[in-house]
Amino acid sequence: MTDSDFLTATRTFYDAIAEDYAKLFEDEMAHRPLERAVLGVFAELVGGGGPVADLGCGPGRTTARLAALGLDVFGVDLSESMLAIARRENPGLRFEQGSMLELDLPDGALSGAVSFYSSIHLPDDRLPELFAEFHRVLAPGAPLLVAFQAGDEHRHHDRPFGHPVALTFLRRRPEDMAALLTRAGFAPHSRTVREADPTLDETAAQAFLIARRGA
């Protein structure tokens, strides 16, 4: 699959489902105490001052959470429909359209970065490229938080909410993702895995890796 095919498929999927998705997950963080705690740890590691990017921000819920924790944060996403929701709900925050693989940022510009369930849309062979780009835009020592569904069985979503689109959500093993981050020049900080919660309609464990960009 070419870059154009991959990016177009992801953008088209989220443009189609944006409003339904945002409504379904409107109070998502209220039911996820571990996720709130992990974001709190990440915010403390960032400290204050420099900019933080929420990469693959969707409707901006994680961006808003990080802002509430005192971070100077902005969001980046492929989907203009998702960004429209993020801007509507968070008029005081900045949201930009772009690809995580080619960020419009200088080297070492960020004091932290979050990829909250956004790497699940990249093919396996593109992950080294993604993590290299994260390494490029982060300042030395800056933390990176990557969240994803853990496991080997991918989940294909066909016609969600009745829309004529489809996309496969890729699950990965935490140890494999940690190894890729290490090879990209990150030093591991923590690895947290939460078991699937059926009350949240989850069918896979949830993984949260925090690593720091090396010198």
N, C-alpha and C positions, 0 to 999 in steps of 0.2 A: 504494500500500500504506500503510495507516495505521500509526501507531506500534505499536498493539496487534498487528497482523498481523506486522509485521517482527520485533518483539521475541519474540513467541511462536514464530515459525518458527525463529529462531536458538536460543532456549532449548530448544525441543523436540528439535532436531537434536542438540545437545551433551548433553542429558540422556540421550538414547538411546545415544550412542556412547561415553560418557565412559570407562568401564572399558577398552574395546577401544583407544580412542585413547591413553590413558595407557600401556597396555602396549606398543603399537606404538612410541611415541616415548619409551620409558623412558630410553634413553641418548642422546637426541638431541644434546645439547650436546657429547658426547664426539667426535662426527664432524663438528663444525662450528666449526673454529678461527676463521674470520672473525667468526662471530656472537659467540664468546667475546671476541674482541678489541674488537668494537664495544661490547659491554656494559661492558668494562673502561674504554674511553674515556668512555662515559657516566658511569660511577661516579666517575671522576676529575673530570669537569666538575661533578658534584653536590657533591663534597667531603664534608664531614661535617655532622652536626647534624640538619637538618630531615627531615621525612618525605618518602618517595617512594612513588608509586602505580604498581603494575603493572596497567594497565587492560585488562581482557579476559585475565585471568591463566590461565584454563584450569586444568590440574592443578597449577599453581604452580611449574613447573620454572624458569621465568625469574625468578620471585620469589625462589626459593631461591638462584639464582645471584647475584642482586643482593645478597641478604643476606650471602652468603659473601664478597662484595667489600666488605663493611663498611657497607652502606647500611641505614638505618632504613626498611624497605620493607614495604608491605602490598599484598594483592591484591584486585581487584574483578572479579566476573564475573557474568553473567546466570544461568549454569547451576548449580543447587544440586548436581547430581551431580558436576560438575567440582570445585566447591568442597569437596565431601566428600572427594575424593581429595587435594586440596591440603592440607586440614587433617589428614588421616590421615598424609600423608608429611612434613608440616612442622608438628608440633604447637607449635613455638615461635613461629610466624608468625601474623599476623592476616589473615583472609580474609573479605570481606564480599560479600553479594549486592547487585547494583545495575546500573544502566545507565550506560554512559559518557556518554550524552547528557544525563543529569541526575544528576550526582554530588552526594552528600550531604556536601559539603565547603564551608567558607567561602571567600570570595575570597582568592586569594594564599596558600592554606594549604600548598602543596606546594613542596618544594625540587627536585623533579624528577618526571617522569612518563614511563612507557614504554607504548607501544601496539604490542605485539609480535604482528603478524599478526592483530590484532583489528579494524582498520578495514576489512578485506576483506569484512566482512559488512554494511556500510552501503551503501545506494544512493548513487550519485554526488551527488544533490542534498542529501544529508544531511551530506556532509563539511564544508561551511562551518560548520554548526551544531556538529558534533563538535569541530572545531578551535577554535571560539569558546569552547566549554566547557573545553577544555584550557587555553586562554589565561586563562580566568577563575580557575581553581583553582591555577595556578602563580604563584609569586612572581616579581617582575621579575628578569630575568636567568637564571631557572631553565631548565635544559635539558629538552627533550622528544626522545625517540627514537621514531620510527615505522618499523616494519618491515613489508614487504608484498611480494607477488609482483609483478614488473614485467611489463608487456605490455599488449596490447589484447584478447587472447582469454581470456574467462572460462572457468572450469572448474566444471562441474556435477557434484556428487557425489550419486548416486542409490542408495539402499539400501546405504550403507557398512556393512561387516561383517555384511551381511544384515539390518540393521535397517530397518523400513519408514518411513524419513525421507529427505529430500532437501534440499540447499542449494547455492546457487551461490556460489563463491568468486570475488570480483571482483579482477581485476588492473588495475593503473594504471601510467601512465608516471611515472617519478620527477620529471621536470620539471613535470608537471601537479600532482603532490602538493606539490612545493616552492613552486609559485606559490600554491596554496591556503593553505599555511602562512604565506607572506609576507603575503597579504591579511588573514589572521587576526591579524596583529601579531607574528609570529615573525621573528627574524633568522636566516638560514641559517648553520649552522656547518660541516656536512660532508654530502656525498652519496656513498654507497658502493654499488656494484652488483657482485654476484657472479653469474657465469654459472651456469646450471642444472647440477646435478651428477646425472648419471643413476644413480650408485650410491646416491643418496639418494631415488630415484624422483621427481626433480624434472623438471618440464616447462617451467619458466619461470625467468628470472633472479630473484634475490632483491635487494631494495633496502632500504637503511637510511639514513634521513634523521635528522640531528640538527640541532635549531634551538633558539634561546633565546627565551624570552618577552621581548618588548619592555617598555620602561618604562611 
